[in-house]
Amino acid sequence: MNNFLQINETTRKRLSDFLFILWAGGAALLSYSLVYALRKPFTAASFENAEFFDMDYKVVVTISQILGYVVSKFIGIKLISELQSEERFKFILTSVLLAEASLILFGLLSTPFNVAAMFLNGLSLGCMWGVIFSFIEGRRVTDILASLLGVSMVISSGTAKSVGLYVMNHLHVSEFWMPALIGAVALPLLLLLGWALNKLPEPNKEDIAMKSERETLNGKQRWELFKSFMPFLSMLFIANIAIVVLRDIKEDFLVNIIDVSAYSPWLFAQIDSVVTLIILGIFGLMVLVKDNLKALSVLFGLIIAGMIVMSVVSFGQQQLRLSPVIWLFIQSLCLYIAYLTFQTIFFDRFIACFRIRGNVGFFIVTTDFLGYTGTVLVLVLKEFCNPDIDWAVFYNQFAGYVGIFCCVTFVCSFVYLHQRFRKETGVTAPREETIEATPQNAITVA
């Protein structure tokens, strides 16, 4: 009888976890997918007949939106770190309404004045990732939930381009009104999903025991946390600047890098779907790795391998004679494994490994702020120093050097991580029973 009751309890718990993953993971995945519908469809347009005071109009529009993102991320370092759970849905509501209003202005205003509307769009959406992630962090199943949220970014980017091309080519909507039309469809669905996320229960005692309790951080606490891990975080932040810049160039100018006229408008969605399934499988399996240090080591191994492959493919594209489709698939897989590792499960595991009193939002928003600042600087330099750049050649050279640089940086970070853990705990490898918060290994930033 006792065995039967124990089996029943185990089954009930597994079913409860499965239903929670469907609820939380599904809402997180779909909600951020819809954020892309408010942000990225304009990248499907080429804006060939528009210009901004003799500058490439699309480059200027992209810079304008990213500048809004940069300002939003800078504000978000404080805002997301200190955001209380009861304020999250109100923040989502305000953000998406402002985003759709900016897209309507983009269609209403004439060029070049509508460029300012894209700044407002970036400003309104820049903190959405951090807010959505705050609903799912610090849980036993965060690895699975974060992987679902993370792959939404991969599949949604290609889908946004494909939908944008479809709306322009088949519904004959202008490239200036196309973003507003897609955003209008996405907005009510996004608000519904935000409401569903807001109804999620808070992490329970079992979640806290495994992943540590998540807390807000004021300015002094954020600075103390950064100082405590300054060498490690500095290397990660610098490497992520290069990754974010490369990812933004690929996403925003892919139609300039590859001749899309030779392919179906749904090609991007198809490639990103395959990449999504692979990354979802890899990240989902991380839930089986209970040991936080081992999980971080596996993640470092994945991103270092990805950076090596990306460099080889970028520098050797002509010698390898890869088709544009195969080249795009490999680039997307290598780049997104690295990018999404730091956007999803890495810092959640990092906090749990060292029992840090804080939240993932601080790390992600800081990473994004630095990365998007780098994107703006690169695009501005490109526009003023070499406006007629060959995007395909530029991207391959840039990707190759980014891969080499990040590979070296991540190897150094990996070594530091293990040395720091050994110093904190006095052991070479953690066990589940050794990661409980104790005066010896709990990092306090108060």
N, C-alpha and C positions, 0 to 999 in steps of 0.2 A: 504493500500500500504506500509506504513512504517513497519507494522508488517511482511508483506511478505518479504520485503528487509532484515529485521532483521533476519528472519528465514533463508533466503538464505545465509547471512553472517555467521551465526552460523554453518550451514551445510558445507559451504566452509572451515571454519576454522577447523572443525572436520576432514574433508577429508584431508586437508593439514597436520594435525597432524598425521593422520593414515599413510599417504604415507611417511612422514618423519620417523616414527617409523619403517616402513618396510625397508626403505633405511638404516638408521643409525643402528637400532637394528639388522637387518639381517646381515649387513656387520661386525658389532662388534662381533656378536655371531659366525659367520662362520670363521672370521679371527683368533680369539683366539682358536677355535677348531682346526684349522690347525697348530697353534703354538704347540699344544699338539702332533700333528703328527710328528713334528720335535724334540720333547723332550721326550715323554713318551713311545714309543713302546718298548724300550729295557726292560722295567719292566715286559713284558710278558715272557721274557727268564729267565731260571733258572741258566744258565752257570755252570752246575754241573761238567763239565769236565775241567773247568778252575780254576786257583787259582792265587793269587798274593802274592808270598813269604809266603806261608803257611797260608794266610788269605783268608776269604770268598771273592771270586772274585766279586760277585754281590754287596756285601756290599761296597767293595772298589770302584767299578764303581759308585755306588749311591753316596757315599761320594764325589768322584771326581766331579761329575756333580753338586752336591749341593754346593761344595766349589766354583765352578765357579759362581753359582747363588749368593752366599754370596758376593763375590767380586763385581759382577755386581750390586747387590742391594746397596752395600755401595757407589759405584760410582754414582748410580742412585739417591741417596738422594740429591745430588747436581745437577746431570744432568737433571732428570725429573722435579725437582722444577724450573729449569731455562730454560727448553727447549721451544724455540719459536715455534709457530704453523707452520711456513713455513719450519721448519727443521724436522718435524715429519716423513714424508714419506721417506726422505733420511735415517733417522735412521732405519726405518723398513726394507728398502732395504738392508742396510749393515748388519743388524742383521741376517736376514734369509739366506743370502748367506754364511755368516760365519758358521751358524748352520749346513747347509747342507754339507759344506766342512768338518766340524768336524765329521759328521757321515760317510762320505766317508773314512776319515782317520781311523775311528774306525774299518771299515771293512778291510782296507789295511794293517794296522800295526798288527804285531803279539802280542799275550799276553806275558807279562803283559804291554807292552809299549803303547797299545792302550787305556789304562786307561786315559792317558793325553788328548786324544781326547774328552772325555766326560767333562773334565774341560772346554775346549774351547766351547763345546756345551752349558753348563750352563752359561758361561760368555756372550755368544752372545745373549741369550734369556731372561736373567734375568730382563730386563727392559721393555719387550714387553707389559705386562699388563698395566703398568703405561702410556705408550705411547698411547695404544688403548683407555684407559679410558679417556685420556685427550681430545679426540675428542668429547665425549658425556657428559662430566660433565657440571654443571651449567646451565641446561636447565629445562624447565617446565616438560618435560617428561623424565628426567634423571632416575627416579625410574624405569620406564618401560625399558628404554634402558640398565640401569645397571643390571637389573634382567636378561635380555636376555644375556648380556655379562657374567654375573656370572654363569648362568646355563650351559654355554658352558664349563666351567671348570669341572662341575660335569659329564655331559654326555660324554665329550671328554676323560676323564680319563679311564672310562670303555671301551669306544670304541677303544681307542688306544691299550689297552691290547687285546681286542677281535680281532682287525685287525692284531696285531702282532702275535697272536696265529694262526690265519688263514693263514697268509703268510708263517709261518714256517711249519705248519702241512699239508697244502694243496698245496702250491706252492713250498714247499721243499727248501726254502731259508734259509741259515744258520742264526743262532741267531746273528751273528756279522754283516752280510750284510742286514738283515731285516730292521733295522732302516733307513739306507740310501735309500733303495728302497721306503719305505713309505714316507720319507721326500722329495724325488725327485718328487713324484706325488703331494705333498702338496705345494711345493715351488711356482710354477707359479700362482696357485690359490690364495695363500696368498698375493702375490704381487698385483694381480688384486684387491683384496678386500682392501688392503692398499691404493691403488689409489682411490677407491670409498670413503673411509673414508676421504681422504684428500680433496675431493670435497665438503664435508659437509659445509653448511653456518655457520658462527659464531653465537653464541647466540644473540638473538635480545633483544630489550628493555624490552619486557614482561618477557623473561627468566631472565634477570638481576634483574628486580624488585622482582621476586619471589625467586631466588636462589643466588643473589649477583654476582657481576662480579668476574671472576677468574683471578688471576694475578700470575706472576712468583715471586719466593722468592729467594733472595740471602742469603748468609750464616748468616749474622747478623739478617735478618728478620726471618729465620727459628728458630734461637735460641730464639729470643724474643717471637715468637709464642709458642714454647715449654714451656718457662718459665711462660707465661701467664696462661697456663692450665696444669702445671707440675703434680699436684697430679692426675688429671683425666687421662691425657695421659699416665702417668707412669703405672697406674693400667691397662689400656687397652693394652699397649704394652707388659707388663709382662704376662697377661692372654693370649694374642695372640701368645706369644712364645710357650706356652704349646699346644695351638690349632694347630698351624702350624706344630709342631713336631709330634703330634699325626696324623694329616692328612697325612704328608709325609710318616710315617711308614706304615699307612694303604694302601696308594696308591702304594708305591714302593715294599712292601713285602706282599701284599695280597695273592700272589700265595704261599707264605710260611706259611701264617696264616690259609688258607683254602685249602683243597685238591681239586684243580681245575679239576683233572682228572675225577672226578665223575660227572662233569657238562658240559654243552655245552660251547664252547668258547665264545658264545655271551651272557652268563649269566650276565657278568659285565655290558655290554651295556644295557641289559634289566632292571636291577635293577636301574642303574643310570638314565635311561630314566624316570622311574616312580618318582624317587626322584627329577629329573629335573622339571617335570610337577608340582609337589607339590610346590616346591620353587618358580618357575616362577609365579604360581598363587598367592602365598602369597606376594611376592615382587611387583608383578604387581598391586595388590590392594592398595599398599602403596601410589600410585599416587592420590588416593581419599582422603588421609589425607593431607590436605593443611597446617595444623598447624605443624611446624617443631618440636617443643618440644613434641607434642603428638606422632609424627612419631618416634622420638627417644625413647620414653617411650614404644611404642608398640614393637619396635625392641629389647629393653632390655628384655621385657617380654618373647618374643619368644626364645631368646638365653638362658635365665635363665631356662626356662622350658625344653629346649633341653638338657642342661647340667645335669639337674636332671634325666631325662629319661636315658641318656647315662650312668650315674653312676649306676643306678638300673639295667640296662640290662647287663652292664659289670661285676659287682660283682655278679649278680644273674643268669648268663647264665645257669649254671647247674641246679639250683633250678627251673628256669622258663622252662627249657627243650626246648629252642628255636632251631629250625633247623638252619643250617648255612646260608640259604638264608634269613630267617626272621631276624636273628641276623645281617647280613650284611646290610639289608635294613634299620633297625632302627639305626644302627651305622652311616650309610651314611647320613641319613636324619638329625639326631641330630648334627652331626659334621659339615655338610655343611651349615646348617642354621646359625650356629655361624660363621664359617669361611667366608662364602660369605657375611654375613651382614657387616663385616668390610672391605671386598674387594670391595664392591659395593656402597650401598646407605647410609651407616651410616655416613661416613665422609662428604659426599655431603650434607646431612641434617644438620650435625654439623656445617659446615661452614655457611650454610644459616641461622641457628638458631641464631648464635652469630655474623652474618655479618662479618665474618673474611675475611681479605684481603689475599688470598692465593689460593692454589689449592689442590685437593684431592691427586695428585700424591705424594706429600711430605709425607702424612700420610701412604699411602699404601706401598710405597717403604721402609719407615722406619720400619713398621710392618714386612714386608717380610724379611728385612735384619736381624732383631733380631730373627725372627722365624727360618730361615734357619741356622743361626749360632747355635741355640739350637739343630736343627736336627743333624748337624755335630758332636756336642759334645756328644749327646746321642749315635749315632752310633759308634763313636770312643770308648767311654767307654764300650759299649756292646762288641765290637770286642776284646778289650784287657782284659776286666774283665770277660766276660761270652760268649765266641765265640759260644758255643753250646746251645744257648738259645732256649727255647720252645716259638716260636713266638706267638702262640695263647694265652698262659698263660700270657706272657709278655704284649701283647697288651691289654688284658682285664683288667689287674691290672693297667696298665698305664692310660687307658681310664677312669677307675673308679675314680682314684685320680685326674685326670685332670678335670673331671666333677665337683667334690666337690670344688676344688680350684677355678675354674672359676666361679662357682655359687656364691661363697662368694665375689669374686673380682667384679663381675658385679653388685651385689646388692650394694656394696659400691660405685661403679662408678655411678650408677643410683641416689643414694642419693646426691652425689656431684653435678651431673648435674643439678638437680632441685634447689639445694641451690645456685649454681652459677648463674643460670638464674634469680632467684628471686633477687639476689644481683645486677645483671646487669640491670634489667628492673624495679624492684620494684613491680612486679606482680607475682602471683603464677602460672598463665598459660598464654601463649601467644595467641594473636589473630592476624589475618592476618595484621590488620592495625598497630599493635605494633611492627612488625619486620622490618619496614623500617629503613634504615641506618640513625642513628642520632648520635650526639656526645655522647649520654648517653649509647648506646648499640652497637656501632660499634667498633670492636676490631681492632686496628691498630698495625701493627708489623713493621712499617718502622723505 
